Amino acid sequence: MPLPSGYRGGRRHRHTYGYREARAVTEKDIWGYREDAGHDSGIDLVGYKVEATDGHIGKVDKHSADFRSSHIVVDTGVWIFGKHVLLPAGTIERIDTAEEKVYLGLTKEQIKNAPDYDEAKYAGEPNFMDRFGHYYGQSHM
């Protein structure tokens, strides 16, 4: 499922997917934190609650701030039967360190339809992040 036309993250480019129109963020934006998101390189986001535009979806299980590969892995818990999803940092609208919450610019439906993240399955696979980048409208690197 492509990004919604109302997606507010980063610079936008128009793409047409059949009858649906979507906007995708640039590669720089999708794998890096927005300047106004409130990300501080010294903060570990593991354990933070994660909120989609339409409600709570889980907690941050893993966090990477690697250059051009920044992302979080969210454990959706019972909401989607323990599914883990990898979300590029550019999908994060804002981080509230006081409440320990991460707010996304994605809906629950978009996250539910995102590719599963299985660390054991992708270990050692050099291009596994491309699978996630394609879902969000940008390849990795």
C-alpha positions in Angstrom: 0.0 0.0 0.0 1.6 3.3 -1.0 1.8 6.4 1.2 -1.4 8.4 1.6 -1.9 11.6 -0.3 -2.1 13.4 3.0 1.3 12.1 4.1 3.1 15.0 5.8 6.7 13.7 6.0 9.5 15.5 4.1 9.6 16.7 0.5 7.0 15.1 -1.7 6.9 13.8 -5.2 3.7 12.8 -7.0 3.4 9.2 -8.1 0.4 7.4 -9.6 -0.4 3.8 -8.6 -3.4 2.9 -10.8 -6.4 4.7 -9.5 -4.6 5.8 -6.4 -2.4 8.8 -6.1 0.3 8.9 -3.5 3.1 11.0 -2.4 6.5 9.5 -1.5 9.2 11.1 0.5 12.7 11.4 -0.9 15.3 8.8 -0.2 17.0 11.2 2.1 13.9 11.8 4.1 12.7 8.2 4.4 15.9 6.8 5.9 16.7 9.8 8.0 14.9 11.7 10.8 13.0 14.9 9.9 14.7 17.9 11.4 11.5 18.8 13.3 10.8 15.3 14.6 12.6 15.9 17.9 15.2 13.1 17.4 18.2 13.3 19.6 21.1 11.0 18.8 21.7 10.3 22.5 18.1 8.9 23.1 17.4 5.2 22.8 13.8 4.8 21.6 13.5 1.1 22.6 10.4 0.7 24.7 8.7 3.9 23.5 5.0 3.6 22.7 4.2 4.0 19.0 1.2 5.9 17.8 -0.2 5.8 14.2 -2.3 8.7 13.0 -5.4 6.8 14.2 -4.2 5.2 17.4 -1.7 3.1 19.3 0.0 0.3 17.5 2.8 -1.1 19.7 6.2 -0.4 21.1 9.7 0.2 19.7 11.5 -3.1 19.8 14.7 -2.0 18.0 16.1 1.4 17.0 18.8 2.2 14.5 20.2 5.7 13.9 22.7 4.5 11.3 23.5 7.0 8.5 21.1 6.6 5.6 19.5 3.6 7.3 17.7 5.1 10.4 14.6 3.1 11.3 12.6 1.6 14.2 11.3 -1.9 14.5 7.9 -2.0 16.1 6.4 -4.9 18.0 2.7 -4.6 17.4 1.9 -7.1 20.1 -1.7 -8.5 20.2 -2.9 -5.9 17.7 -1.6 -7.8 14.7 -0.7 -11.1 16.5 2.9 -10.2 17.4 3.9 -8.9 14.0 7.1 -6.8 13.8 7.4 -4.0 11.3 10.4 -2.0 10.2 9.5 1.7 9.8 12.0 4.1 8.2 12.8 7.1 10.3 11.2 9.4 7.7 7.8 8.0 8.7 8.2 9.5 12.2 6.4 12.8 12.6 7.5 13.5 16.1 9.2 12.0 19.2 7.9 13.0 22.6 10.7 12.1 25.1 8.6 13.2 28.1 5.8 10.7 27.3 8.2 8.3 25.7 6.1 8.1 22.5 6.8 8.1 18.8 4.1 9.6 16.5 4.0 8.3 13.0 2.6 9.9 9.8 1.0 6.5 8.9 -2.3 4.9 9.6 -2.9 1.6 11.3 -3.9 0.1 8.0 -0.7 1.1 6.3 1.3 -0.4 9.1 -0.8 -3.6 9.2 -0.1 -4.0 5.4 3.6 -3.3 5.7 6.0 -6.2 5.1 6.8 -8.4 8.2 10.2 -7.9 9.7 11.8 -11.1 10.7 15.4 -10.6 11.9 16.3 -14.3 11.5 15.0 -14.4 8.0 16.9 -11.4 6.8 20.1 -11.8 8.7 23.0 -11.6 6.3 20.8 -10.6 3.3 22.5 -7.5 2.0 19.4 -5.9 0.3 16.7 -6.8 2.8 16.0 -3.1 3.5 15.0 -2.5 -0.1 11.9 -4.6 0.5 10.8 -2.1 3.1 11.9 0.9 1.1 9.8 -0.2 -1.8 6.7 -0.4 0.3 7.2 3.2 1.4 7.9 4.4 -2.1 11.7 4.6 -2.0 14.5 2.1 -2.3 17.2 1.9 0.3 20.4 3.7 -0.8 
